Amino acid sequence: MTRFFLIGFLIGVIFWSLSISWVYDAINFYGAGQILSIALTVLMILYLSLYFGVFALSVKYFEKSKLKVLILPSIFFILEWIRSWMLSGFPGQNLGILFEDLWGLLPVIGVSGSSFVIVLICCIILDKAQLIYKIPAASALILLLLFGPGHYQQGGSEKIQVSIVQPVESNFKNVLEITNNIDTEIVVWPEGVTWYDKSLFLELRDKTIIGGFFRKDGDKAYQSVINTKTGHIYDKRNLVPFGEFQPFGDLLTPISSFFNIPNSSFARGGYNQEKSDWSGLVCWEIVFNNTFVNRVKDTQFIVHVSNDSWYGESMPSMHLKHARARAVESNKWVIRATTDGISQIISPRSKESSKTINRGEKGYISHEITLNNNDTVYVKIGDLPLLIFSFITLLSGFILKIRRKDEI
């Protein structure tokens, strides 16, 4: 049993070492120093690798179970779910998001549900039992991933023109200068352009600015997405590990003096926030399933603002991939504006998306989008049905194993 855990743990160390180099970049960016940055990144990698170890242990533990074909995908799904909220949450890099060709079921079961199906297919194929259902079942699931509704969704009928600004440097005057050259009414700015003040937008009365701002409410400060014309606000709920909160809590208190992170004292926005016809997500929030489903439900399009400049080279492309998956999941356009890339106006149908503004490029893009009032199955129900199924399946597996031991 220990050997299986260690094998899974080692695979996890390799995977996460290749996947979250941005954690080192984020910590080091604010002056923690190379040694401390490496130490904390290693700590995060070891923590995340535990999930791989537990899954590998489960493979051995349930190897003789009659339900193992369903138990193992259920455990994988539950582990991804736990990872999404444990220590304030570290989702992302889900199995279901890695391959865009397999996004056919995203509007029905989402990214995490697609992870479940991929593991289920592997379990069916690798099952030693010579069962008649193996080839038809695996083939049907593969076809759903490759040719499911996620690849053939229809758009809405109402159309509007929107623009996104990428200033490279988060400077209000710089953003304003670019905006003044834009003809569209709706302009989306990136995350954290400046502290919000209504007087700053008097000369932009002919435009609707939806952008990322810092704002104060009493003694609390928030990172928010604000419509400067209507005053509608979405406050950021899921804060970035190490950049805006310390994921290991009080464990890092003795070394907190090493950090010089100006954004680390932001307050956390509420889970249920007042809706508008658009939904707003700030940076890291795009990867949290519950936040995404809650925020996007009953809205027409999605605004995603981010500043990926302090995450190194790997995070921006990862962030963009998540935004593209969310467009497919919800069948709603995602307007993604970042400080220095990668920005794009993203359609649920990839061929309709705008071009990208890549890293280090200054400018803007204008593009036509369609509004969609209808929610997909996944946006309506989220992960809850599959989560309940997974726990019931796992519980059944334990019961069968206990009964088998008693019989012996």
Secondary structure as the mmCIF struct_conf table of DSSP 4:
data_model
#
loop_
_struct_conf.conf_type_id
_struct_conf.id
_struct_conf.beg_label_comp_id
_struct_conf.beg_label_asym_id
_struct_conf.beg_label_seq_id
_struct_conf.end_label_comp_id
_struct_conf.end_label_asym_id
_struct_conf.end_label_seq_id
HELX_RH_AL_P HELX_RH_AL_P1 THR A 2 SER A 19
HELX_RH_AL_P HELX_RH_AL_P2 SER A 21 PHE A 29
TURN_TY1_P TURN_TY1_P1 TYR A 30 GLY A 31
HELX_RH_AL_P HELX_RH_AL_P3 GLN A 34 TYR A 61
TURN_TY1_P TURN_TY1_P2 PHE A 62 LYS A 64
TURN_TY1_P TURN_TY1_P3 LYS A 66 LEU A 67
HELX_RH_AL_P HELX_RH_AL_P4 LYS A 68 ARG A 83
TURN_TY1_P TURN_TY1_P4 SER A 84 TRP A 85
HELX_RH_3T_P HELX_RH_3T_P1 MET A 86 SER A 88
HELX_RH_3T_P HELX_RH_3T_P2 LEU A 95 ILE A 97
BEND BEND1 LEU A 98 LEU A 98
HELX_RH_3T_P HELX_RH_3T_P3 GLU A 100 LEU A 102
TURN_TY1_P TURN_TY1_P5 GLY A 104 LEU A 105
HELX_RH_AL_P HELX_RH_AL_P5 LEU A 106 LEU A 126
BEND BEND2 ALA A 129 ALA A 129
TURN_TY1_P TURN_TY1_P6 ILE A 132 TYR A 133
HELX_RH_AL_P HELX_RH_AL_P6 LYS A 134 PHE A 147
BEND BEND3 GLY A 148 GLY A 148
HELX_RH_3T_P HELX_RH_3T_P4 PRO A 149 HIS A 151
BEND BEND4 TYR A 152 TYR A 152
BEND BEND5 SER A 157 SER A 157
STRN STRN1 LYS A 159 GLN A 166
BEND BEND6 VAL A 168 GLU A 169
HELX_RH_AL_P HELX_RH_AL_P7 PHE A 172 THR A 179
TURN_TY1_P TURN_TY1_P7 ASN A 180 ASN A 181
BEND BEND7 THR A 184 GLU A 185
STRN STRN2 ILE A 186 VAL A 188
TURN_TY1_P TURN_TY1_P8 GLU A 191 GLY A 192
BEND BEND8 THR A 194 THR A 194
STRN STRN3 TRP A 195 TRP A 195
HELX_RH_3T_P HELX_RH_3T_P5 LYS A 198 LEU A 204
TURN_TY1_P TURN_TY1_P9 ARG A 205 ASP A 206
BEND BEND9 LYS A 207 LYS A 207
STRN STRN4 THR A 208 ASP A 217
TURN_TY1_P TURN_TY1_P10 GLY A 218 ASP A 219
STRN STRN5 LYS A 220 ASN A 227
TURN_TY1_P TURN_TY1_P11 THR A 228 THR A 230
STRN STRN6 ILE A 233 ASP A 235
BEND BEND10 ASN A 238 ASN A 238
HELX_LH_PP_P HELX_LH_PP_P1 LEU A 239 VAL A 240
STRN STRN7 PRO A 241 PRO A 241
TURN_TY1_P TURN_TY1_P12 PHE A 242 GLU A 244
STRN STRN8 PHE A 245 PHE A 245
TURN_TY1_P TURN_TY1_P13 PRO A 247 PHE A 248
HELX_RH_3T_P HELX_RH_3T_P6 GLY A 249 PHE A 258
TURN_TY1_P TURN_TY1_P14 PRO A 262 SER A 265
HELX_LH_PP_P HELX_LH_PP_P2 PHE A 266 GLY A 270
BEND BEND11 TYR A 271 ASN A 272
BEND BEND12 ASP A 277 ASP A 277
STRN STRN9 TRP A 278 VAL A 282
HELX_RH_3T_P HELX_RH_3T_P7 CYS A 283 VAL A 287
HELX_RH_AL_P HELX_RH_AL_P8 ASN A 289 VAL A 296
TURN_TY1_P TURN_TY1_P15 LYS A 297 ASP A 298
BEND BEND13 GLN A 300 GLN A 300
STRN STRN10 PHE A 301 SER A 306
TURN_TY1_P TURN_TY1_P16 SER A 309 TRP A 310
BEND BEND14 TYR A 311 TYR A 311
TURN_TY1_P TURN_TY1_P17 GLY A 312 SER A 314
HELX_RH_AL_P HELX_RH_AL_P9 MET A 315 SER A 330
TURN_TY1_P TURN_TY1_P18 ASN A 331 ASN A 331
BEND BEND15 LYS A 332 LYS A 332
STRN STRN11 VAL A 334 THR A 338
BEND BEND16 THR A 339 GLY A 341
STRN STRN12 SER A 343 SER A 343
STRN STRN13 GLN A 344 ILE A 346
BEND BEND17 PRO A 348 ARG A 349
HELX_RH_3T_P HELX_RH_3T_P8 SER A 350 GLU A 352
BEND BEND18 SER A 353 SER A 353
HELX_LH_PP_P HELX_LH_PP_P3 SER A 354 THR A 356
STRN STRN14 ILE A 357 ILE A 357
TURN_TY1_P TURN_TY1_P19 ARG A 359 GLY A 360
STRN STRN15 GLY A 363 THR A 370
HELX_LH_PP_P HELX_LH_PP_P4 ASN A 374 THR A 376
HELX_RH_AL_P HELX_RH_AL_P10 VAL A 377 ILE A 381
TURN_TY1_P TURN_TY1_P20 GLY A 382 ASP A 383
HELX_RH_AL_P HELX_RH_AL_P11 LEU A 384 GLU A 407
#
